[in-house]
Amino acid sequence: MKIVVLGGSSAGTPALFRCLGASVTLPPLEFWLVGRCGEHLDCVRRASRILLGDAPVALRSSSFAAHDLAVALSGADLVLVQVRFGGYEGRHFDETFPLPLGICGDEGLGPGGLSAAWRAWPAMRSLLAEVESICPHALVLMLSSPLGIFVGAARRTFPSLRILGICELPWTTLQKLAALLEINIFEVEFDYIGLNHLGWFYSIEMGTRNLLTEYKDHPCSRSMWPSSELVAACGGFPTRYLRLHYDRQQVLAEQQQTQLSRAVALKSISLESYRTFQSGDKEAISAALDRRPTPWYDHAVVPFLEACAENSRRIPFFLTGCDQPSDAFEAEDLAETPAWFDRGRIQPKPRRKPVPDSIVEVLRLFVAYERQAICAVVSGDFDRLRQALNIHPWVPTPEIAAALVKQVTGQTPIAAA
C-alpha cells in the first residue's frame, strides 16, 4: 500500500511512525512525506526512520514542486492531508481575532474555523486538483482543520474523488468515560451523532446497564465537564469541544485571560522538536513528541490503516462523509459517523435508537451554519461569508457578523503549496 502524507514536514509526523513502529500487525507500507520546508522534512524523515525500527515501512520524501509531487502521488492508494496553510501565524490569528468581539476563538470551529478555511481553500483546492489528476482512485483522508468544511468543499469541487475526514475525538471521549466507570470499552454499545469535534453519545449501554445514567450518578460528574445536569438536559454525553457552545462565556473568559495562544505555544514546541529530530536518539525524539500529543495517529489513522490492510473490525472509525441519514441532516450534509471495514468496504454503524430532540435542535443550528460556510468558501463570495457567520450560534448580531467578515477577508492571501 502506497500512502502519501501531504504536510509531512509537520513536527508531529514522527508520532505517526512511532505508532506504526509499535504495531505488531503492520503490512508492508510505502510512505511518501511531502513537505514545504526541506530542512524540516529531512529532520522529520530521520526521526521517523529511527522510530520505525524494523517495521516493514519504506520511507521517502518529496517537495511540493510540480515534478516531485507528481512522482510522490503517482500510484498512491491513500493520501493523508494534514497541511496547515498559513502556518502557526495563521492559527494564532484564527484563535484570537474573535475574542475582542466576545466570541470564543478556535482553529477549527466558529469564526476562527471559517477564517482558516477561507484563507486556505484556494491552496487546498489546487493541491486536491493535483491529486485528482495524478491518483484519481486514491482514498483521500482529511485531517486538516476545519475538517468538516474542507471535506464538504472538496466533495463539491471534486465529486469524483473519494474524500473522507477522520477524527479520534469521539473514540477518545468514549475511552475516557469507560475508564472513569471502570468498564471494558469493547463491551459497550453506543449511538453517536455529530459534526467534526461537535458530537454526542446519546446512548451508551453495556448489557442492561445504562452508562449515561451511571455517569450522571457518579460523584465526578459534579466537578468535571460535562456536568450531570448538562448530560440530563441534552440527553447525551457531548465531546469536549461542545464546551465552547454550552459554556461559551466561561471559555471566552479563560481565553481572554490566556497570555499566549495555543498556536504560539505549539510553534515553540515545534522548533525545539526539529532540533531534536536532527541529531537526537530514539529516547530524545520520543520525549520531544510527548510534549505535543497527537492522539489522531494512535486512535484513528493507524488503526484505520491496520483495518484497511487486514479488513478487520477492531474499533469504530469516526468519519466525516461516510453518509448516514438523520433528521438533522439533508442529503448533501456531512455527518460524523462511526463506521467499520466490512468485507473490504467502509460501512456506517447502524443507529439503534432515535436521536433525542434536544440534540437534534442544537445540531441543526451547526449543520445549517456549515452548509452556508461551505458555500461561502467554495464561491469566495463575501455576502455568503456574512450570511454564514450571521447564522452561527455563537454570533449574536448582524453587526458582529459584519465585523467578523472584515477580519476574515482582511487577511493576506497565501499561495498554493
Order of alpha helices (4+ residues) and beta strands (2+ residues): beta-alpha-beta-alpha-beta-alpha-beta-alpha-alpha-beta-alpha-beta-alpha-beta-beta-beta-alpha-alpha-beta-alpha-alpha-alpha-alpha-alpha-beta-beta-beta-alpha-alpha-alpha
